[in-house]
């Protein structure tokens, strides 16, 4: 059974940073592409960043140069480093692997 558990969200001022983590279990981590999505109130869920099983990364235009997706192979954990945060980054952030989703972690960017 696959489990994805996000953590690291919170309230941060504009220009600040947060690091999200997604602890995985039941995932063959070395064989899986993974992603971060987000959903703001009243909006559809959108793709933020992806990382392939070989480590290739891709980002939504809105976060390029500010966010970095990475893997900790030893801990089977996915990360999202978010810098230069903006109010429009406010959303619930979800970890994804195939058809599997975490419960989400709230990120609020506000002064």
C-alpha positions as CSV (number, residue, x, y, z in Angstrom):
1,X,0.0,0.0,0.0
2,X,1.4,3.3,-1.1
3,X,1.4,6.2,1.4
4,X,2.5,9.7,0.8
5,X,2.8,12.1,3.8
6,X,3.6,15.8,3.2
7,X,5.0,18.2,5.8
8,X,6.7,21.5,6.0
9,X,3.9,23.9,5.1
10,X,3.1,27.0,7.1
11,X,2.7,30.8,7.1
12,X,5.6,32.8,5.6
13,X,6.1,36.4,4.6
14,X,6.5,37.3,0.9
15,X,10.1,36.8,-0.1
16,X,10.5,34.0,2.4
17,X,11.3,30.3,2.0
18,X,9.8,27.0,2.9
19,X,10.9,23.4,2.3
20,X,8.2,20.8,1.8
21,X,8.8,17.1,2.3
22,X,6.9,14.1,1.2
23,X,7.7,10.9,3.1
24,X,6.9,7.8,1.0
25,X,6.2,4.2,1.8
26,X,5.2,1.4,-0.5
27,X,6.7,3.2,-3.4
28,X,9.6,1.7,-5.4
29,X,11.3,5.1,-5.1
30,X,14.0,4.4,-7.6
31,X,11.5,3.4,-10.3
32,X,8.9,6.2,-9.9
33,X,8.5,9.6,-11.3
34,X,7.0,12.0,-8.8
35,X,5.5,15.4,-8.7
36,X,4.2,18.3,-6.6
37,X,0.9,19.9,-7.3
38,X,-1.0,22.7,-5.7
39,X,-4.5,23.9,-5.4
40,X,-5.5,27.4,-4.4
41,X,-9.0,28.2,-3.1
42,X,-11.5,28.3,-6.0
43,X,-9.0,27.1,-8.5
44,X,-8.1,23.8,-10.2
45,X,-5.2,21.7,-9.0
46,X,-2.1,22.6,-11.0
47,X,1.2,20.9,-11.6
48,X,4.1,22.7,-9.9
49,X,7.2,20.4,-10.5
50,X,8.1,17.0,-11.6
51,X,11.1,14.7,-11.2
52,X,11.6,11.6,-13.3
53,X,13.0,8.3,-12.0
54,X,16.3,9.3,-13.6
55,X,16.3,12.7,-11.8
56,X,15.2,15.0,-14.7
57,X,13.2,17.9,-13.4
58,X,10.6,20.2,-14.9
59,X,8.7,23.2,-13.5
60,X,5.6,25.3,-14.1
61,X,6.6,28.7,-15.6
62,X,5.2,30.4,-12.6
63,X,7.8,28.8,-10.2
64,X,10.9,28.4,-12.5
65,X,14.0,29.8,-10.8
66,X,12.3,29.9,-7.4
67,X,11.4,26.3,-6.6
68,X,13.5,23.2,-6.7
69,X,12.3,19.6,-6.6
70,X,14.6,16.9,-5.3
71,X,14.8,13.4,-3.9
72,X,16.5,12.0,-0.9
73,X,17.2,8.5,-2.1
74,X,18.3,7.2,1.2
75,X,15.1,8.3,3.0
76,X,12.7,7.8,0.0
77,X,11.6,11.3,0.5
78,X,10.6,14.0,-2.0
79,X,11.3,17.6,-1.3
80,X,10.2,21.0,-2.7
81,X,12.4,23.9,-1.8
82,X,10.5,27.1,-2.3
83,X,12.3,30.5,-2.3
84,X,11.2,34.0,-3.0
85,X,7.6,33.1,-2.1
86,X,4.8,35.3,-3.4
87,X,1.2,35.6,-2.2
88,X,0.0,33.8,-5.3
89,X,1.9,30.7,-4.2
90,X,-0.6,30.3,-1.4
91,X,-2.2,26.9,-1.8
92,X,-2.5,23.4,-0.5
93,X,0.5,21.5,-1.9
94,X,0.2,17.8,-2.7
95,X,2.7,15.1,-3.4
96,X,1.9,12.7,-6.2
97,X,3.1,9.4,-7.5
98,X,1.1,7.9,-10.3
99,X,-2.5,7.5,-9.0
100,X,-1.4,8.1,-5.4
101,X,-1.8,11.4,-3.5
102,X,-0.8,12.7,-0.1
103,X,-3.2,14.6,2.1
104,X,-1.7,18.0,1.3
105,X,0.1,20.6,3.3
106,X,-1.1,24.3,3.5
107,X,1.3,27.0,2.4
108,X,0.2,30.6,3.1
109,X,2.3,33.5,1.9
110,X,1.1,36.7,3.6
111,X,2.5,39.8,5.4
